[in-house]
Amino acid sequence: MSNRISTISPFTRAILKAHLCSCGVDYSKMDKPVIAVANSWNEIVPGHVHLRQLADRVKAGIEAAGGLALEFNTIAVCDGIAQGHSGMKYSLPSRETVADSVEIMVEAHGIFDGMVVLSSCDKIVPGMLMAAARLNLPGLVVLGGVMPNHIKPKESKAARRQFLDGELDEKGLVEVTNQYYPGPGACPFLGTANTMQGLSEALGMAMPSTSWMQALSDEQLDAAEEAGRQAVALVKQGLTPKQIMTPEAFENAISVLLAMGGSLNACLHLPAIAHELGIDLPMSMFDDISCRVPFLAGVTPNNNEYTTNDLQRAGGMPALMKELGAHLHTEAMTVTGNSVGVNIADAIVLDREIIRTLDQPIDKEGGVAVLKGNLAEDGALIKQSAVAPELRSFAGTAKVFNSEEAFSDAYEAGLIEEGDAVVIRYEGPKGGPGMRELHRCTEILGKFKRAALITDGRFSGATSGLSIGYASPEAAEGGTIALVMDGDRIEIDVPSRKLQLHVSEEELAERAKKLEQVKREASKFLRLYAEHASSAARGGVRIFKEEL
């Protein structure tokens, strides 16, 4: 079978092959299908530290199937390490850098017939899927899987609270945390990492049951080798990501997101992936589907007992999708070469405490709600599956901060109280710039029984409680959130999808005349992102003039 190398002019082809021979590539293998292995291994990110071993098994599968595997690397930011300081400004923008770097490596060398991408964490999985969509080479995603957890989520959460309250020292917190995060793999809760691993499979871009395999288990290593073989098969079949990631596939992914109460960040990432394909996923679509797809699978942060290890034990993504079948496009194609319906036909739910039935759901609505009102005309997001029913209606007095740091200082000074509606603004894509996660802020507010957080920033998938983020338009774009003042009354009504600032239109107009926008110094990279970033309602994607 011919490959892309064979289409290059003879002299250029000869020199190209000479360079590859300099790298140790066997000359006799260069006319085989060449498969790019785009890895995101590094020694910093727990979800990626083992990907070199997985890549070796992927390459073995490619070689066994008659292909030539050539590996390269890209960046990966650990959101757990970047959390709570200025480093988090780089996390969301890194998504585009991941996609760009893979595009550069593939298109600059012009030799690849297919592609396998390896990742497991927050912005890297969507960045890799964006690259797959953009390049449209036959291929698939290999996921890094999950680390085991030796203690319950509630034990880890309790230790964090003890540390924040001065009842546990640093070493004690590290020791407890390492029982919850004991080794390689994505952190075991249903945060953005495990949400996007699951949605890779729901989109049809990862092999069945691989979303939450335990990292470096024999099962996972064997699956990685099988994925390598399948990559060569996809090249032979000519089955590309554009044929798999269709509008119907994205609707499937949204339905799965809502059924498992996954991370709100998926409402940024799915639209970003779809944007690469010319598919529009407005924020309203997530809410429309949430009104008809029930919440079925409760793992942390939606409860304090179970993790994604338990979800995998209960049958994993195929079992969840099998239960959800009536709400899915089962004819959608996948990287197996079969439809979703074929892939899930034999799936069995093994634990009904983890995956409920459609007629006995945890909640009749999905895990995500879109709130609107004069405080977020284009919408704001809340993970309603992680909000206690008694908190879903709330009214409080605004306490306003122009940064995460200003809020933290106020908390340390004892200025945050029960009943506060905390507003943290200028943390959006443009205002941050970079749209930080404010997970540390939500952990701080966890000590209060009735308090809310409203922000144009975003949240970790581990966040629970009355945490409303992604407010659009953001403060830096002149959104109403920029006009809130201390003492204003804010009303939140999740069942009615309402987020209302109780200030008259006349008063808001007067405030707008006097508004002085907060301007922050930023690096060249962050300034470049801010210049092109869309609102959260459009996924925080990079927008060019012709796309406005």
URGI-V419614 format. One record per helix or strand of 2 or more residues. SS is the DSSP state (helix for helix, strand for strand). FROM is the first residue (numbers start at 1). TO is the last residue. If there is no record, write none. Layout:
BEGIN
SS_FROM_TO, SS_FROM_TO
END
This chain:
BEGIN
helix_4_7, helix_10_22, helix_27_29, strand_33_39, helix_51_64, strand_67_73, helix_79_82, helix_86_109, strand_114_119, helix_122_135, strand_138_143, helix_153_164, helix_170_180, helix_192_202, helix_218_237, helix_241_244, helix_247_260, helix_266_276, helix_283_290, helix_308_313, helix_316_323, helix_325_327, helix_340_344, helix_358_360, strand_368_373, strand_376_383, helix_384_386, helix_389_391, strand_393_401, helix_404_412, strand_420_424, helix_439_445, strand_452_455, strand_467_472, helix_475_477, helix_480_483, strand_489_493, strand_498_501, helix_505_514, helix_524_532, helix_536_538, helix_545_547
END
